[in-house]
């Protein structure tokens, strides 16, 4: 069994766009009414030309 690497190689250079700060907290979704009816992200179905479709 191969041991898991726990440290980066000595020649590793951190890219300039990497930061050591934690990821920002997620923003809660806006609770806006759906102008076309039921929200497909809540109910799981999309309606197109009167037909409910699932992805």
Number of C-alpha atoms within 10 A of each C-alpha: 3 4 5 6 7 6 6 8 8 6 6 7 8 8 7 6 5 7 9 5 6 6 7 6 6 6 6 6 6 6 6 7 9 9 7 7 8 14 15 14 8 7 8 12 15 15 14 8 5 7 9 11 11 9 5
